Amino acid sequence: MKSTKEIKKELHEYIDEMEDEETLWMLREDMVEYLKKGVKEDNELTKEQELQLEEAIRQADAGETMSLEEFKKKMSTWHSK
């Protein structure tokens, strides 16, 4: 298992090599949103995160899923420059 330091180094390398500006913007938006929500000090989920996870599990159990191709099409409309 990689250490936190190794994972950070690997992620930095991926980002440094990335040339796709749209993907970089998406990563930035996702990271900022993640940091805004925050993670509790003890790495427990917040109540909101627990509810979101429960809803995601319910949707998967109910078969409310989509193919990877459908997801890619939807994802392309989520982020804009």
C-alpha atoms as a printed R data frame, in Angstrom:
   type eleno elety resid chain resno       x      y       z
1  ATOM     1    CA   MET     A     1   0.000  0.000   0.000
2  ATOM     2    CA   LYS     A     2   1.307  3.417  -0.962
3  ATOM     3    CA   SER     A     3   1.979  6.062   1.650
4  ATOM     4    CA   THR     A     4   0.167  9.392   1.604
5  ATOM     5    CA   LYS     A     5   3.382 11.033   0.441
6  ATOM     6    CA   GLU     A     6   3.702  8.572  -2.472
7  ATOM     7    CA   ILE     A     7   0.078  9.091  -3.511
8  ATOM     8    CA   LYS     A     8   0.487 12.880  -3.473
9  ATOM     9    CA   LYS     A     9   3.659 12.613  -5.561
10 ATOM    10    CA   GLU     A    10   1.891 10.374  -8.072
11 ATOM    11    CA   LEU     A    11  -1.077 12.738  -8.357
12 ATOM    12    CA   HIS     A    12   1.231 15.725  -8.855
13 ATOM    13    CA   GLU     A    13   2.992 13.859 -11.665
14 ATOM    14    CA   TYR     A    14  -0.309 13.057 -13.386
15 ATOM    15    CA   ILE     A    15  -1.413 16.670 -13.180
16 ATOM    16    CA   ASP     A    16   1.960 18.007 -14.356
17 ATOM    17    CA   GLU     A    17   1.776 15.769 -17.440
18 ATOM    18    CA   MET     A    18  -1.845 16.598 -18.265
19 ATOM    19    CA   GLU     A    19  -2.370 18.877 -21.240
20 ATOM    20    CA   ASP     A    20  -6.182 18.753 -21.471
21 ATOM    21    CA   GLU     A    21  -7.343 22.099 -20.098
22 ATOM    22    CA   GLU     A    22 -10.979 20.993 -19.787
23 ATOM    23    CA   THR     A    23 -10.008 18.019 -17.622
24 ATOM    24    CA   LEU     A    24  -7.809 20.244 -15.469
25 ATOM    25    CA   TRP     A    25 -10.747 22.608 -14.910
26 ATOM    26    CA   MET     A    26 -12.977 19.660 -13.966
27 ATOM    27    CA   LEU     A    27 -10.403 18.392 -11.486
28 ATOM    28    CA   ARG     A    28 -10.071 21.862 -10.000
29 ATOM    29    CA   GLU     A    29 -13.829 22.294  -9.636
30 ATOM    30    CA   ASP     A    30 -14.188 18.866  -8.021
31 ATOM    31    CA   MET     A    31 -11.296 19.496  -5.641
32 ATOM    32    CA   VAL     A    32 -12.605 22.920  -4.587
33 ATOM    33    CA   GLU     A    33 -16.068 21.450  -3.973
34 ATOM    34    CA   TYR     A    34 -14.562 18.623  -1.924
35 ATOM    35    CA   LEU     A    35 -12.507 21.039   0.158
36 ATOM    36    CA   LYS     A    36 -15.519 23.305   0.755
37 ATOM    37    CA   LYS     A    37 -17.541 20.407   2.158
38 ATOM    38    CA   GLY     A    38 -14.629 19.306   4.274
39 ATOM    39    CA   VAL     A    39 -13.955 16.083   6.061
40 ATOM    40    CA   LYS     A    40 -14.241 15.739   9.799
41 ATOM    41    CA   GLU     A    41 -10.946 15.524  11.674
42 ATOM    42    CA   ASP     A    42 -11.548 11.863  12.523
43 ATOM    43    CA   ASN     A    43 -12.397 11.042   8.873
44 ATOM    44    CA   GLU     A    44 -16.013 10.210   9.708
45 ATOM    45    CA   LEU     A    45 -18.704 11.157   7.238
46 ATOM    46    CA   THR     A    46 -20.802 14.221   7.900
47 ATOM    47    CA   LYS     A    47 -24.569 13.712   8.217
48 ATOM    48    CA   GLU     A    48 -25.012 15.138   4.711
49 ATOM    49    CA   GLN     A    49 -22.411 12.710   3.319
50 ATOM    50    CA   GLU     A    50 -24.114  9.791   5.070
51 ATOM    51    CA   LEU     A    51 -27.454 10.759   3.519
52 ATOM    52    CA   GLN     A    52 -25.867 11.079   0.066
53 ATOM    53    CA   LEU     A    53 -24.241  7.663   0.442
54 ATOM    54    CA   GLU     A    54 -27.512  6.066   1.562
55 ATOM    55    CA   GLU     A    55 -29.292  7.584  -1.439
56 ATOM    56    CA   ALA     A    56 -26.599  6.336  -3.817
57 ATOM    57    CA   ILE     A    57 -26.914  2.821  -2.382
58 ATOM    58    CA   ARG     A    58 -30.702  2.970  -2.694
59 ATOM    59    CA   GLN     A    59 -30.411  4.031  -6.339
60 ATOM    60    CA   ALA     A    60 -27.959  1.221  -7.121
61 ATOM    61    CA   ASP     A    61 -30.166 -1.350  -5.377
62 ATOM    62    CA   ALA     A    62 -33.168 -0.100  -7.374
63 ATOM    63    CA   GLY     A    63 -31.235 -0.467 -10.632
64 ATOM    64    CA   GLU     A    64 -31.175  3.287 -11.203
65 ATOM    65    CA   THR     A    65 -27.797  3.186 -12.892
66 ATOM    66    CA   MET     A    66 -26.360  4.145 -16.270
67 ATOM    67    CA   SER     A    67 -23.743  2.754 -18.588
68 ATOM    68    CA   LEU     A    68 -20.251  4.210 -18.727
69 ATOM    69    CA   GLU     A    69 -21.062  5.679 -22.147
70 ATOM    70    CA   GLU     A    70 -24.182  7.421 -20.775
71 ATOM    71    CA   PHE     A    71 -22.162  8.718 -17.830
72 ATOM    72    CA   LYS     A    72 -19.467 10.159 -20.102
73 ATOM    73    CA   LYS     A    73 -22.110 11.998 -22.151
74 ATOM    74    CA   LYS     A    74 -23.700 13.478 -19.023
75 ATOM    75    CA   MET     A    75 -20.330 14.335 -17.461
76 ATOM    76    CA   SER     A    76 -19.311 16.342 -20.505
77 ATOM    77    CA   THR     A    77 -22.177 18.748 -19.796
78 ATOM    78    CA   TRP     A    78 -21.481 19.118 -16.041
79 ATOM    79    CA   HIS     A    79 -18.366 21.223 -16.283
80 ATOM    80    CA   SER     A    80 -17.608 24.178 -18.439
81 ATOM    81    CA   LYS     A    81 -14.571 26.362 -18.856
